[in-house]
Amino acid sequence: MKRFLGALAFMVIVGRGVAGPRVEADPNKLYLITPDVGPWVISAASYMGPNAKQLAHEIVYQLRRRDNMPAYFFDYSEEERLKLADYLKNRTRPGKIRIQDQCGVLIGGYPDQDSARKALTEVKKLKIPDVDKTKLDAMVNPGDGRIYYANPFANAFVTRNPSIAHGQQVDAPDPAIKALNDGEEFSLLKNPHSLSLAVKSFYGVTALNSSTGSSSWWSKIALGRNSEEVLSASGRTAHEMAGVLRKLGYDAYVLHTRKESIISIGGFDDPKDPKIQETINRLSALRDRNMKEYKGNDPLQLAYFPMLMRVPK
């Protein structure tokens, strides 16, 4: 089973569940994610293929029943089919392009990244879903031939609520944005297009070390010594990963803000541009290769549902 996205949570998570009253858990309800859930979510699991809808639905129900988490279902492929249909109807020779089912399990939502990241630590500790194991990602130990099943929650990450249109998620431009990105080799400000696909963000702290990249841009605004050190670490990590993605053939960029460093891929001028879906498909294939090569743990951990973002001008 191939994977493609994730999960969210709303309250403070304690132990195996959420503090407070029980969340509703009805096996006959789909619990579709909606904008009013909140702007930030945790992507807990995602699936692609003929069993994607059923498996995502089962895991949403289990997270609600077993772990008392406000989990939701999101069908990314349906949105893409609508975009594709709108694009094809305006062509002289309409064609047919098949889009596989791509469904995500989301937990949330959260009012900001800080609260979502606090919950993420506990989400990653959740036990593997109690579903038909043959539907989960698996790997075979070449030594003893035993099959090991990957726990999707271990790769959970914080992301935007995908049901909120990208145009509604645009923050007011920061007047310090140019200073923050001065000296960044892969700066998104150099992207000549109006849109790009956000695929990863590093917020506050980083899990990687890098001796490349300069932290000079962080000293250009008054954030304090400790903030500068933390943001510089995140900025170096984002710079390093963008470099890796460029070596892999992706047109990667970095945007440094006061709270995070965002990695994006590609440049587009129309949200209906078919190259957007082509780029998403390439990233999905890259994730599948990494999952096989690194035994169920993709070291890049790019967003399952890349979000269109505006290029600051």
C-alpha positions as CSV (number, residue, x, y, z in Angstrom):
1,M,0.0,0.0,0.0
2,K,1.4,3.3,-1.0
3,R,1.2,6.3,1.3
4,F,0.5,10.0,0.6
5,L,-0.6,12.0,3.6
6,G,-1.6,12.5,7.2
7,A,-3.4,13.6,10.6
8,L,-4.4,16.3,13.1
9,A,-5.4,17.0,16.9
10,F,-7.2,19.8,18.8
11,M,-6.8,19.4,22.6
12,V,-3.8,18.8,24.8
13,I,-2.8,15.2,24.4
14,V,-1.9,13.2,27.5
15,G,-0.7,9.6,27.4
16,R,-2.7,7.7,24.7
17,G,-5.5,10.1,24.3
18,V,-6.8,13.6,24.7
19,A,-7.6,15.3,28.0
20,G,-11.3,16.2,28.3
21,P,-14.6,14.6,27.3
22,R,-14.7,11.8,24.8
23,V,-14.8,12.6,21.2
24,E,-17.5,11.1,19.0
25,A,-16.6,7.8,17.4
26,D,-19.3,6.5,15.1
27,P,-18.1,3.8,12.6
28,N,-20.8,4.9,10.1
29,K,-19.6,8.5,9.9
30,L,-16.8,9.7,7.7
31,Y,-15.7,12.8,9.7
32,L,-14.7,15.0,6.8
33,I,-12.1,17.7,7.6
34,T,-13.6,21.2,7.2
35,P,-12.1,24.8,7.5
36,D,-13.8,25.4,10.8
37,V,-11.7,22.7,12.4
38,G,-8.7,25.1,12.6
39,P,-5.8,26.3,10.4
40,W,-3.2,23.8,11.6
41,V,-3.4,20.0,11.9
42,I,-1.2,16.9,12.4
43,S,-0.9,14.6,9.4
44,A,-1.0,11.2,11.0
45,A,-1.3,8.8,8.0
46,S,-2.1,8.8,4.3
47,Y,-2.7,6.2,1.6
48,M,-2.9,5.9,-2.1
49,G,-4.6,3.2,-4.2
50,P,-7.9,1.3,-4.4
51,N,-8.1,0.7,-0.6
52,A,-7.1,4.2,0.4
53,K,-10.6,5.4,1.3
54,Q,-11.5,2.3,3.4
55,L,-8.2,2.3,5.2
56,A,-8.2,6.0,6.0
57,H,-11.8,5.7,7.3
58,E,-10.9,2.8,9.5
59,I,-7.9,4.6,11.1
60,V,-10.0,7.8,11.7
61,Y,-12.5,5.8,13.6
62,Q,-9.8,4.0,15.6
63,L,-8.1,7.2,16.6
64,R,-11.4,8.5,17.8
65,R,-12.4,5.3,19.6
66,R,-9.1,4.0,20.9
67,D,-7.1,7.2,21.4
68,N,-9.9,9.7,22.0
69,M,-8.4,12.0,19.3
70,P,-10.5,14.3,17.0
71,A,-9.4,12.6,13.8
72,Y,-10.7,13.6,10.3
73,F,-10.8,12.2,6.8
74,F,-9.6,14.1,3.8
75,D,-9.9,13.0,0.1
76,Y,-7.2,14.9,-1.7
77,S,-7.8,13.0,-5.0
78,E,-11.4,14.3,-5.3
79,E,-10.2,17.9,-5.2
80,E,-7.6,17.2,-7.8
81,R,-10.1,15.5,-10.1
82,L,-12.3,18.6,-10.0
83,K,-9.3,20.8,-10.8
84,L,-8.3,18.5,-13.7
85,A,-11.9,18.3,-15.1
86,D,-12.0,22.1,-15.1
87,Y,-8.7,22.3,-16.9
88,L,-9.5,19.6,-19.5
89,K,-12.9,21.1,-20.5
90,N,-11.2,24.2,-21.8
91,R,-8.8,22.3,-24.0
92,T,-9.4,21.9,-27.7
93,R,-8.8,18.1,-27.5
94,P,-10.0,17.0,-24.0
95,G,-8.0,14.0,-22.7
96,K,-8.3,11.6,-19.9
97,I,-5.9,11.4,-17.0
98,R,-6.5,8.9,-14.2
99,I,-5.8,10.1,-10.6
100,Q,-5.6,7.4,-8.0
101,D,-7.4,7.7,-4.7
102,Q,-5.3,9.6,-2.2
103,C,-6.7,9.9,1.3
104,G,-5.3,11.3,4.5
105,V,-6.0,10.9,8.2
106,L,-5.8,14.2,10.0
107,I,-5.9,15.1,13.8
108,G,-6.9,18.5,14.9
109,G,-7.2,21.3,14.4
110,Y,-5.0,23.8,16.1
111,P,-5.0,27.6,16.2
112,D,-1.2,27.9,15.6
113,Q,1.9,25.8,14.9
114,D,3.0,26.0,18.6
115,S,0.0,24.1,19.9
116,A,0.2,21.6,17.1
117,R,3.8,20.8,17.7
118,K,3.3,20.3,21.4
119,A,0.7,17.6,20.5
120,L,2.9,16.0,17.8
121,T,5.3,14.4,20.2
122,E,2.5,12.3,21.7
123,V,1.0,11.5,18.3
124,K,4.3,10.0,17.2
125,K,4.1,7.6,20.3
126,L,0.8,6.1,19.4
127,K,0.6,2.4,18.8
128,I,0.4,1.0,15.3
129,P,-3.2,1.0,13.9
130,D,-5.2,-2.1,14.7
131,V,-6.2,-2.9,11.1
132,D,-5.5,-5.5,8.6
133,K,-1.7,-5.5,8.6
134,T,-1.5,-6.5,4.9
135,K,-2.8,-3.0,4.1
136,L,0.0,-1.2,5.8
137,D,3.5,-0.4,4.5
138,A,5.8,-3.4,5.2
139,M,9.4,-4.5,4.8
140,V,11.1,-7.9,4.9
141,N,14.2,-8.5,7.0
142,P,16.6,-10.1,4.6
143,G,18.3,-11.9,7.5
144,D,15.4,-13.9,8.9
145,G,12.7,-13.2,6.3
146,R,10.3,-11.7,8.9
147,I,7.8,-9.1,7.9
148,Y,7.8,-5.8,9.8
149,Y,4.9,-3.3,9.4
150,A,5.6,0.4,9.5
151,N,3.7,2.5,12.1
152,P,2.4,5.6,10.1
153,F,2.1,7.7,13.3
154,A,5.9,7.6,13.7
155,N,6.2,9.9,10.6
156,A,3.4,12.3,11.6
157,F,4.0,16.0,11.0
158,V,2.4,19.4,11.5
159,T,0.9,20.9,8.4
160,R,-1.9,23.3,7.2
161,N,-5.5,22.3,7.2
162,P,-5.8,21.1,3.5
163,S,-9.5,22.0,3.3
164,I,-8.6,25.7,3.6
165,A,-7.9,27.3,0.2
166,H,-4.4,28.5,-0.2
167,G,-5.6,32.0,-0.9
168,Q,-7.2,32.1,2.6
169,Q,-3.9,31.1,4.3
170,V,-1.7,33.9,3.1
171,D,-0.4,36.0,5.9
172,A,0.3,39.7,5.6
173,P,3.7,40.3,4.1
174,D,6.4,40.8,6.7
175,P,8.4,44.1,6.0
176,A,11.5,42.3,7.2
177,I,11.2,39.4,4.7
178,K,13.9,40.7,2.4
179,A,16.4,41.2,5.2
180,L,15.6,37.7,6.6
181,N,16.4,36.1,3.2
182,D,19.4,38.2,2.2
183,G,22.3,35.8,1.6
184,E,20.2,32.7,1.1
185,E,21.4,31.0,-2.1
186,F,18.1,29.2,-2.7
187,S,15.8,32.1,-1.7
188,L,12.2,31.9,-2.7
189,L,12.4,35.6,-3.5
190,K,14.4,34.7,-6.5
191,N,11.5,32.6,-7.9
192,P,10.1,34.5,-10.9
193,H,6.6,32.9,-10.6
194,S,3.7,33.9,-8.3
195,L,3.1,30.4,-6.7
196,S,5.2,27.5,-5.3
197,L,4.5,24.2,-3.5
198,A,5.4,24.3,0.2
199,V,6.7,20.8,1.0
200,K,8.5,21.2,4.4
201,S,9.0,23.7,7.2
202,F,11.5,23.8,10.1
203,Y,10.1,25.6,13.1
204,G,12.2,26.7,16.1
205,V,14.5,23.7,16.5
206,T,16.1,21.3,14.0
207,A,17.0,17.6,14.0
208,L,20.0,18.0,11.6
209,N,23.3,19.7,11.8
210,S,25.0,21.6,9.0
211,S,28.1,23.6,8.5
212,T,26.8,25.1,5.3
213,G,24.9,28.3,4.9
214,S,25.3,31.6,6.6
215,S,23.3,32.8,9.6
216,S,23.9,36.5,8.8
217,W,20.4,37.2,7.8
218,W,19.1,36.4,11.3
219,S,21.1,39.2,12.8
220,K,19.3,41.8,10.7
221,I,16.2,41.8,12.9
222,A,15.9,42.1,16.7
223,L,14.8,38.6,17.9
224,G,17.3,38.3,20.7
225,R,20.4,36.1,20.9
226,N,18.6,32.8,21.8
227,S,16.0,33.2,19.1
228,E,18.7,34.0,16.5
229,E,20.6,30.8,17.4
230,V,17.5,28.6,17.1
231,L,16.3,30.2,13.9
232,S,19.8,30.0,12.4
233,A,19.8,26.3,13.1
234,S,16.4,25.9,11.4
235,G,17.6,28.0,8.5
236,R,20.7,26.0,8.0
237,T,18.7,22.8,8.0
238,A,16.3,24.1,5.4
239,H,19.1,25.4,3.3
240,E,20.8,22.0,3.4
241,M,17.6,20.1,2.5
242,A,16.9,22.4,-0.4
243,G,20.4,21.7,-1.7
244,V,19.7,18.0,-1.5
245,L,16.4,18.3,-3.4
246,R,18.1,20.3,-6.1
247,K,20.7,17.6,-6.5
248,L,17.7,15.2,-6.9
249,G,16.4,17.3,-9.8
250,Y,13.8,19.4,-8.0
251,D,13.6,23.2,-8.3
252,A,13.8,23.8,-4.6
253,Y,13.6,27.1,-2.7
254,V,13.8,28.4,0.9
255,L,11.8,31.1,2.6
256,H,13.0,32.3,6.0
257,T,10.4,34.0,8.3
258,R,10.5,35.1,11.9
259,K,9.3,31.7,13.1
260,E,10.2,29.1,10.5
261,S,12.1,28.3,7.4
262,I,9.9,26.9,4.6
263,I,11.0,24.7,1.7
264,S,9.1,24.9,-1.5
265,I,9.4,23.3,-5.0
266,G,8.6,24.7,-8.4
267,G,7.2,27.9,-9.7
268,F,3.7,28.4,-11.2
269,D,1.5,31.3,-12.2
270,D,-1.9,29.5,-12.3
271,P,-3.3,27.3,-9.5
272,K,-4.8,25.1,-12.2
273,D,-1.5,24.5,-13.9
274,P,-1.2,20.7,-14.6
275,K,2.5,20.8,-13.7
276,I,1.4,21.2,-10.1
277,Q,-0.1,17.7,-10.0
278,E,2.9,16.4,-12.0
279,T,5.2,17.7,-9.3
280,I,3.1,16.2,-6.5
281,N,3.2,12.8,-8.3
282,R,7.0,13.0,-8.6
283,L,7.3,13.7,-4.8
284,S,5.0,10.8,-4.1
285,A,7.2,8.5,-6.2
286,L,10.3,9.8,-4.3
287,R,8.6,9.1,-1.0
288,D,7.8,5.5,-2.1
289,R,11.5,4.9,-3.1
290,N,12.8,6.3,0.2
291,M,10.3,4.2,2.2
292,K,11.6,1.1,0.5
293,E,15.3,2.0,0.7
294,Y,15.2,3.2,4.3
295,K,12.9,0.4,5.6
296,G,9.7,2.3,6.2
297,N,11.2,5.6,7.4
298,D,11.5,8.4,4.8
299,P,14.4,10.6,5.9
300,L,13.1,13.6,4.0
301,Q,9.5,13.5,5.5
302,L,8.1,16.0,3.0
303,A,4.5,16.9,3.3
304,Y,2.1,14.4,1.9
305,F,-0.2,17.2,0.7
306,P,2.1,20.0,-0.5
307,M,0.3,23.4,-0.2
308,L,0.4,26.2,-2.8
309,M,1.9,29.3,-1.3
310,R,2.4,32.8,-2.7
311,V,5.9,33.9,-3.6
312,P,6.6,37.1,-1.7
313,K,7.2,40.1,-4.0
